[in-house]
């Protein structure tokens, strides 16, 4: 069973957006997927409650309540939407559930500084030191050809962890979320630019580079 966690202590960086779209991708690929929401705000579970019956099934799990006990046997991929402000023992406990950690980073100086401190915590964890997790960085809600995007791009390139991709700020994410869909459930004529940007993300997730 694969465990992919979307994690950053900084709030508002788009963790739920990434988690729901990763879950949606694997569901569209025919995988048995569980989406575990560890955030008491329930953003991922709220999204799942809107999901139409015609869309590929994703199992919802109240991670903040019972951890991963609710995940069904035979599940191929568990996507974990982690809460913000996770530090210390809480962060250590979360990392114990992950094989792969995806860290979204917004194009803002505040977010980059906060991510630097947060990554130091991850790198200091026993699970990381024992090479039991792999960490990938994703620039999120970016606007290309802006100075702050150039700053984010340079920042992510310098980090120890893999700089996987940057994802644009787009209304497609809003359209999909409000209907319980991922961008992979949207029609090609509408979503192809975002599919292209997601290609390196799913390629990395499917590769050995993202697994311990």
C-alpha positions in Angstrom: 0.0 0.0 0.0 1.4 3.4 -1.1 1.3 6.3 1.4 1.6 9.8 -0.1 1.4 12.7 2.3 0.8 16.4 1.3 2.5 18.4 4.1 3.6 21.8 5.0 3.4 23.5 8.4 2.5 26.8 6.7 -1.3 27.2 6.3 -3.0 28.3 3.1 -0.4 26.8 0.7 -2.8 24.5 -1.1 -2.3 21.2 0.6 -5.9 20.1 0.1 -5.9 21.1 -3.6 -2.8 18.9 -4.2 -4.1 16.0 -2.1 -7.5 15.9 -3.8 -5.9 16.1 -7.3 -3.4 13.4 -6.5 -6.2 11.2 -5.2 -8.2 12.0 -8.3 -5.4 11.1 -10.6 -4.9 7.6 -9.1 -8.6 7.0 -9.1 -8.8 7.8 -12.8 -5.9 5.4 -13.3 -8.1 2.6 -11.9 -6.3 2.4 -8.5 -8.2 1.8 -5.3 -7.7 5.1 -3.5 -8.3 6.4 0.0 -8.1 10.0 0.9 -7.3 10.5 4.6 -8.0 14.0 6.0 -5.9 14.8 9.1 -7.1 18.4 9.2 -10.1 19.0 11.4 -11.3 21.7 8.9 -12.1 18.7 6.7 -11.4 20.4 3.4 -10.6 17.1 1.6 -13.6 15.3 3.0 -15.8 18.3 2.1 -14.6 17.9 -1.5 -15.2 14.2 -1.4 -18.8 14.8 -0.2 -19.4 16.7 -3.4 -18.0 14.0 -5.7 -20.6 12.6 -8.1 -21.4 8.9 -8.2 -20.3 8.8 -11.9 -16.7 9.8 -10.9 -14.1 7.1 -10.0 -14.6 6.2 -6.4 -12.3 7.5 -3.6 -12.7 6.3 0.0 -12.8 9.1 2.6 -11.1 8.5 5.9 -11.3 10.8 9.0 -7.6 10.8 9.8 -7.9 13.5 12.4 -10.3 11.2 14.3 -9.0 7.6 13.9 -5.8 7.8 11.9 -5.6 5.3 9.1 -7.7 2.6 10.8 -10.5 3.3 8.4 -8.5 2.5 5.3 -10.0 -0.6 3.6 -7.9 -3.6 2.9 -6.9 -3.8 -0.8 -6.3 -0.1 -1.1 -3.5 0.7 -3.5 -2.8 4.3 -2.7 -3.5 6.3 0.5 -3.3 10.1 0.0 -3.0 12.0 3.3 -4.0 15.6 3.6 -1.9 16.8 6.7 -2.9 19.7 8.9 -1.0 23.0 9.1 1.1 24.0 12.0 2.5 20.4 12.5 5.7 20.4 14.5 7.6 18.4 17.0 6.0 15.1 18.0 2.9 15.7 15.8 5.2 16.0 12.8 7.1 12.9 13.8 3.9 11.0 14.1 2.6 12.2 10.7 5.9 11.2 9.0 5.6 7.7 10.4 2.6 7.2 8.1 4.3 8.4 4.9 6.5 6.9 2.2 6.4 10.0 0.1 6.0 13.6 1.2 4.8 16.4 -1.2 5.5 19.9 0.1 3.6 22.7 -1.7 5.2 26.1 -1.6 3.6 29.4 -2.6 5.4 32.2 -4.4 5.8 34.4 -1.4 8.9 35.4 0.7 7.0 34.5 3.9 6.1 31.0 2.6 9.7 30.3 1.4 11.1 31.3 4.8 8.6 29.2 6.6 9.3 26.3 4.3 13.0 26.5 5.0 12.4 26.1 8.7 9.9 23.3 8.1 12.2 21.3 5.9 14.9 21.5 8.5 12.5 19.8 10.9 11.8 17.0 8.3 15.5 16.5 7.6 16.1 16.2 11.4 13.5 13.5 11.8 14.6 9.9 12.3 12.5 8.7 9.4 14.2 11.0 7.0 17.7 10.2 8.3 16.9 6.5 7.9 15.9 7.1 4.3 12.4 5.9 4.9 10.7 8.8 3.2 11.3 10.8 0.0 10.4 14.5 -0.2 9.3 16.4 -3.3 8.7 20.2 -3.6 5.9 21.7 -5.7 5.6 25.4 -6.5 1.9 26.1 -6.1 -0.5 28.8 -7.5 2.3 30.4 -9.5 2.1 33.1 -12.1 4.9 32.7 -14.5 6.9 35.7 -15.8 6.7 37.4 -12.5 9.6 38.4 -10.2 8.2 36.4 -7.3 7.9 33.3 -9.5 11.6 33.7 -10.5 12.5 34.0 -6.8 10.5 30.8 -6.0 11.9 28.9 -8.9 15.5 29.8 -7.8 14.7 28.9 -4.2 13.2 25.5 -5.0 16.2 24.7 -7.3 18.6 25.2 -4.4 16.8 22.8 -2.0 18.1 19.4 -1.0 14.8 17.7 -1.9 13.6 17.2 -5.5 12.0 20.2 -7.1 9.2 18.3 -8.9 7.1 21.0 -10.7 5.3 24.3 -10.5 1.5 24.5 -10.9 -0.2 27.6 -12.2 -3.0 29.5 -10.4 -6.0 28.6 -12.5 -9.8 28.6 -12.3 -9.8 25.0 -13.3 -8.9 24.0 -9.7 -11.9 26.0 -8.4 -14.2 24.5 -11.1 -13.1 21.0 -10.2 -13.1 21.4 -6.4 -16.6 22.9 -6.1 -17.9 19.8 -8.0 -15.9 17.2 -6.1 -13.7 16.6 -9.1 -10.0 16.7 -9.8 -8.6 18.4 -12.9 -8.2 14.9 -14.3 -11.9 14.6 -14.4 -12.4 17.8 -16.4 -12.7 17.6 -20.2 -9.4 17.7 -22.2 -10.2 20.9 -24.1 -10.5 22.7 -20.7 -7.8 21.1 -18.6 -5.0 20.2 -21.0 -2.7 23.0 -19.8 -3.0 21.8 -16.2 -2.5 18.2 -17.3 0.8 19.2 -18.9 1.9 20.9 -15.7 1.0 17.8 -13.6 2.9 15.4 -15.9 6.2 15.8 -14.0 4.3 15.4 -10.7 2.7 12.1 -11.5 5.8 10.9 -13.3 7.8 11.6 -10.2 5.2 9.9 -8.0 5.2 6.8 -10.2 9.0 6.6 -10.3 11.4 5.0 -7.9 12.8 8.5 -7.1 9.8 9.2 -4.9 10.0 6.0 -2.9 12.3 5.0 -0.1 
